[in-house]
Structure formats: C-alpha cells, structure tokens
Amino acid sequence: MVIDVEKANVLVIDDDKDIADLVEIHLVSEGYHVFKANSAKEGLSVLEEKDIKLIILDIMMPGMDGLTLCSKIRKTSTVPIIMLSARSADLDKIIGLGTGADDYVTKPFNPLELTARVKSQLRRYTKLNPNSPKGKQDKEIVLAHLTINKDTHMVNAYGKDVKLTPIEFDILYLLASNVGRVFSTDEIFERVWNEKMYDANNTVMVHIRRIREKIEMDSRNAQIIKTVWGVGYKIEE
C-alpha cells in the first residue's frame, strides 16, 4: 500500500518530554500521527505494535542509547531514522550515520526544518512501497555483479539480494543509472537530498561506506562503486 505522507505514523523516542512534545505539536499540525516513547525499550514496544513509517531518535538516553537502538532497528527494518543530538561535531555525525540513520539534526533545532526533513524522508520512503500495476514492465539496471529494479526497489549484488535504506538506494541508483560518470560528494548530496551542501561534511562518504559494506565482496577493495581520488565516485559497466 502506498503511504499517505500526510497521515504517516511517526515515532519520537526522546527522554526529554519537552522536546518530544514540541516535535509532536509541529508534526500533528502537518497531519502526521505521532507516537512518543521515553526510552529505547518503550520505543521498541511501539515499533512492534504500530505501523511506524519514520523514527525521530534522540542519541543520549538512559539505558540503551540511540546509537545502539538505531543499529538494532537496522537489523530488521529500513524505516527512515532521523537522529537528534546536542553533539554537532563531524565525528559525531559520522558515528550517527554509520549506525544506519538517514539524517542527523543537531539540538537546538528549528522545528520547521525538522518537519521539512521528515517530509523529505517520507517521500523517499514511499518509493520503497509502490503498488506497481499488474503487467507493468519492471525497469532494471543490469551491470556486472549488480542488478537494480527501479519499480520494486530490489537490489541484487553478486547473486545476493541486498536490503538498502531509501537514501542508500537513491545514491546507488544515481550512480548506476549514469555508468562511467563521476559524481562529486556535493553533486550526490544535492541530487539525493535535493538541497545545497553549504559546508563540508562526511554525510555522503558515510552512506557510500555503508552501501559498500552491503553490496561489495570486500568493501575495502570495492569493485562496484569506484573511488576517483580527489573527484568523487562512479560505477563502471
């Protein structure tokens, strides 16, 4: 079933009640259904009971922290995860994205910006759940060791089906649909996130690394996604 972005279920996991309430107010005003949890344990219970389409996850929580919870969720789900953190250093963002998060927002944050990011992630996620009409021909990109189906968002690498997050799929599809072309990190960010990259960060690099871990036989000796040093990334036929 195609997700109605304006009525999607969003789970906010944050032990700070004031922040959780603030996020809820703004998301509800946009038509989303919001569920709140004050701990990782409570968040996991909500995930089991509700059809959650996006998670907003605080990093610093008592008990199981957000990084550990994100890794746990990623073992079974590709639902978009936006991390919230007071830590703004590049290394903290790398660690957060490296656990499987799709986006990283630092505190204090602008609620309108967070809402915009929620909308962006949900629109991307809807493409993973399309109702393809019967008889519609699948659109596939078939390369050496890699097959990507645009209609079903299925990826097969070296004969093995691979589960990618929406962001990961969009990056891989961008490269695979432009065989031989080198994309800079700025270009990838602007094409996939649909916004300008104003300051240098490692967001794209972290996602490329995670994609390689999933599709390459040896992520340290990548054969599918090639690095063109000093320029960017490409996929060759």
Backbone torsions as a table, in degrees:
resi	resn	phi	psi	omega
1	MET	NA	132.2	178.7
2	VAL	-69.6	134.9	-177.3
3	ILE	-75.4	133.4	170.8
4	ASP	-83.1	104.1	-174.1
5	VAL	-55.7	-36.8	-176.3
6	GLU	-75.2	-11.3	-178.4
7	LYS	-123.7	17.7	-176.2
8	ALA	-68.6	150.4	176.2
9	ASN	-83.6	122.6	179.6
10	VAL	-116.1	133.1	178.8
11	LEU	-107.0	123.8	176.8
12	VAL	-105.6	118.0	179.6
13	ILE	-112.8	106.3	-176.9
14	ASP	-157.7	131.5	-179.3
15	ASP	-80.0	-7.0	175.5
16	ASP	-90.5	104.7	-175.1
17	LYS	-60.1	-38.1	-177.9
18	ASP	-63.7	-41.9	179.4
19	ILE	-67.6	-43.9	179.3
20	ALA	-60.1	-41.4	179.3
21	ASP	-66.1	-39.7	179.5
22	LEU	-63.0	-45.2	179.0
23	VAL	-62.9	-42.4	-179.6
24	GLU	-59.9	-45.0	-178.0
25	ILE	-57.2	-46.8	-176.3
26	HIS	-72.4	-37.4	-179.5
27	LEU	-72.6	-39.0	178.3
28	VAL	-63.2	-36.5	179.4
29	SER	-65.6	-19.8	177.7
30	GLU	-94.8	0.9	176.0
31	GLY	98.7	5.8	-179.7
32	TYR	-84.1	154.3	172.3
33	HIS	-95.8	121.4	-173.8
34	VAL	-111.2	131.5	173.1
35	PHE	-116.0	141.3	-177.0
36	LYS	-120.9	144.9	176.2
37	ALA	-137.8	141.7	-177.5
38	ASN	-96.4	-2.5	-179.4
39	SER	-153.2	166.3	178.3
40	ALA	-62.9	-41.3	-179.7
41	LYS	-60.8	-44.8	179.4
42	GLU	-66.7	-36.8	178.4
43	GLY	-62.9	-41.7	178.8
44	LEU	-64.0	-35.6	177.9
45	SER	-64.8	-42.7	178.2
46	VAL	-63.5	-40.7	179.5
47	LEU	-61.2	-34.6	179.4
48	GLU	-73.0	-30.3	-173.8
49	GLU	-95.4	-27.8	-174.0
50	LYS	-116.7	156.4	177.9
51	ASP	-88.5	79.7	-174.8
52	ILE	-81.8	134.5	-178.3
53	LYS	-108.0	-13.2	177.7
54	LEU	-159.7	144.6	-179.5
55	ILE	-121.4	132.4	170.3
56	ILE	-107.1	117.6	-166.0
57	LEU	-124.9	122.1	174.7
58	ASP	-76.6	145.8	-179.5
59	ILE	-84.0	-50.5	-175.0
60	MET	-86.2	101.4	177.6
61	MET	-137.2	150.3	176.6
62	PRO	-67.9	153.0	-176.4
63	GLY	76.0	-131.0	177.3
64	MET	-72.2	124.1	-179.1
65	ASP	-82.7	173.8	-175.7
66	GLY	-65.4	-33.6	179.6
67	LEU	-64.3	-45.9	179.0
68	THR	-64.8	-41.4	179.6
69	LEU	-64.4	-42.0	179.4
70	CYS	-59.3	-46.2	178.3
71	SER	-60.4	-39.3	-180.0
72	LYS	-65.6	-43.7	179.6
73	ILE	-63.9	-40.1	-176.6
74	ARG	-65.2	-16.0	178.8
75	LYS	-70.0	-22.4	-175.7
76	THR	-130.3	-8.4	-172.7
77	SER	-142.8	148.0	174.9
78	THR	-107.8	13.8	-179.3
79	VAL	-56.4	137.2	-179.2
80	PRO	-59.2	138.1	178.6
81	ILE	-126.4	123.7	174.5
82	ILE	-108.8	120.2	-179.5
83	MET	-89.2	142.1	173.6
84	LEU	-112.9	133.6	179.8
85	SER	-156.2	147.8	174.6
86	ALA	-80.1	-10.4	-179.5
87	ARG	-86.8	121.8	-174.6
88	SER	-111.8	-1.1	-179.1
89	ALA	-66.5	150.2	-179.8
90	ASP	-56.4	-39.0	-178.6
91	LEU	-62.3	-39.4	178.7
92	ASP	-65.0	-38.5	177.3
93	LYS	-65.6	-40.9	179.3
94	ILE	-61.0	-44.7	179.5
95	ILE	-63.7	-43.9	-179.3
96	GLY	-62.4	-48.8	179.1
97	LEU	-67.3	-30.8	-178.9
98	GLY	-67.7	-22.2	177.7
99	THR	-82.4	-7.2	177.2
100	GLY	119.5	2.0	178.3
101	ALA	-68.1	150.4	179.0
102	ASP	-91.2	-25.8	-178.7
103	ASP	-151.8	161.4	-174.9
104	TYR	-139.8	119.3	-178.1
105	VAL	-119.1	130.0	-178.1
106	THR	-93.4	147.5	176.2
107	LYS	-90.9	144.8	-5.3
108	PRO	-72.5	147.5	-175.9
109	PHE	-121.7	158.6	174.9
110	ASN	-86.1	117.3	-178.1
111	PRO	-55.9	-33.0	179.4
112	LEU	-68.6	-36.7	177.0
113	GLU	-67.4	-41.7	178.4
114	LEU	-61.9	-42.1	178.6
115	THR	-62.0	-39.8	178.5
116	ALA	-63.7	-38.9	179.1
117	ARG	-69.0	-36.0	175.5
118	VAL	-60.6	-47.3	179.5
119	LYS	-59.9	-43.9	-178.9
120	SER	-62.0	-45.5	-179.5
121	GLN	-66.2	-38.8	-179.5
122	LEU	-68.8	-38.1	177.2
123	ARG	-61.9	-40.9	178.8
124	ARG	-66.3	-40.3	-177.7
125	TYR	-66.2	-30.6	-180.0
126	THR	-61.3	-27.0	-179.5
127	LYS	-70.7	-14.5	176.8
128	LEU	-85.4	-7.8	-175.8
129	ASN	-131.4	48.6	-177.7
130	PRO	-78.5	152.7	171.2
131	ASN	-97.9	88.0	-178.2
132	SER	-73.0	126.9	179.6
133	PRO	-58.7	145.4	178.4
134	LYS	-61.4	139.4	178.5
135	GLY	86.6	-8.3	179.8
136	LYS	-71.8	130.8	-176.9
137	GLN	-74.8	130.6	178.1
138	ASP	-68.5	143.0	176.2
139	LYS	-101.7	114.5	-175.9
140	GLU	-120.0	145.3	167.7
141	ILE	-107.2	120.2	-177.9
142	VAL	-117.4	113.8	179.1
143	LEU	-125.5	176.4	177.8
144	ALA	-62.6	119.6	177.1
145	HIS	72.1	3.1	-175.9
146	LEU	-144.0	130.6	174.3
147	THR	-128.9	130.8	179.6
148	ILE	-126.6	125.7	178.3
149	ASN	-104.3	113.2	-176.0
150	LYS	-68.0	-36.7	-176.6
151	ASP	-70.6	-41.4	-176.2
152	THR	-100.9	-6.7	-176.9
153	HIS	57.7	34.7	175.5
154	MET	-93.1	139.5	178.5
155	VAL	-126.0	133.5	176.9
156	ASN	-128.1	124.3	179.8
157	ALA	-125.0	125.4	-178.9
158	TYR	54.1	37.7	176.3
159	GLY	81.1	5.3	-178.1
160	LYS	-118.0	130.5	176.7
161	ASP	-67.8	137.3	-175.6
162	VAL	-122.5	136.2	178.0
163	LYS	-99.3	116.6	178.9
164	LEU	-113.5	151.6	172.5
165	THR	-74.1	164.6	179.1
166	PRO	-55.6	-42.4	179.0
167	ILE	-63.9	-45.8	-179.5
168	GLU	-60.5	-42.3	180.0
169	PHE	-62.8	-44.6	-177.9
170	ASP	-63.0	-38.3	177.6
171	ILE	-65.6	-47.8	-178.6
172	LEU	-63.4	-41.6	-179.0
173	TYR	-65.9	-39.0	177.6
174	LEU	-58.5	-47.6	-178.9
175	LEU	-68.3	-43.4	-175.8
176	ALA	-70.7	-27.3	179.8
177	SER	-85.9	-0.7	176.1
178	ASN	-132.1	60.2	-174.6
179	VAL	-56.1	131.2	176.7
180	GLY	89.7	-18.2	-179.3
181	ARG	-84.4	136.1	178.1
182	VAL	-92.4	127.5	177.3
183	PHE	-109.6	129.7	174.3
184	SER	-73.8	164.1	178.3
185	THR	-62.6	-35.8	177.8
186	ASP	-62.8	-43.9	-179.8
187	GLU	-63.1	-44.7	-179.8
188	ILE	-60.9	-45.6	-179.2
189	PHE	-60.8	-47.0	-176.9
190	GLU	-67.1	-34.8	-179.9
191	ARG	-76.6	-37.2	-175.2
192	VAL	-88.1	-43.4	-178.7
193	TRP	-87.9	-11.1	179.8
194	ASN	58.2	38.0	174.3
195	GLU	-152.0	157.4	-178.0
196	LYS	-72.1	144.3	173.4
197	MET	-95.6	106.7	-174.4
198	TYR	-89.7	-26.5	177.5
199	ASP	-135.1	151.4	-176.0
200	ALA	-64.9	132.2	171.5
201	ASN	-150.0	176.0	-173.0
202	ASN	-105.0	18.6	-176.3
203	THR	-55.9	-51.9	-177.9
204	VAL	-63.9	-44.0	-179.0
205	MET	-57.3	-43.0	-179.5
206	VAL	-64.4	-42.9	-179.9
207	HIS	-67.5	-38.6	176.1
208	ILE	-60.2	-43.0	179.4
209	ARG	-61.3	-42.3	-180.0
210	ARG	-67.5	-38.3	177.1
211	ILE	-62.4	-44.9	179.1
212	ARG	-59.9	-39.5	179.2
213	GLU	-61.2	-27.4	-177.2
214	LYS	-91.4	-32.8	-171.8
215	ILE	-109.0	-19.4	-176.4
216	GLU	-89.6	150.6	172.8
217	MET	-68.5	-38.4	177.3
218	ASP	-138.7	105.8	-174.0
219	SER	-64.2	-21.0	178.6
220	ARG	-83.2	-12.8	177.0
221	ASN	-130.2	65.5	-171.3
222	ALA	-63.3	132.3	178.0
223	GLN	-109.1	-17.7	-178.5
224	ILE	-97.3	-61.5	177.4
225	ILE	-92.7	111.8	-177.5
226	LYS	-94.1	142.3	173.1
227	THR	-94.7	127.1	172.6
228	VAL	-103.4	101.5	-169.5
229	TRP	-56.8	129.9	179.4
230	GLY	81.6	-3.2	-177.6
231	VAL	-122.4	-60.0	-177.4
232	GLY	165.4	-139.4	-174.8
233	TYR	-132.2	153.9	177.1
234	LYS	-154.2	163.2	171.3
235	ILE	-120.4	131.0	178.1
236	GLU	-102.7	152.9	-178.3
237	GLU	-73.1	NA	NA
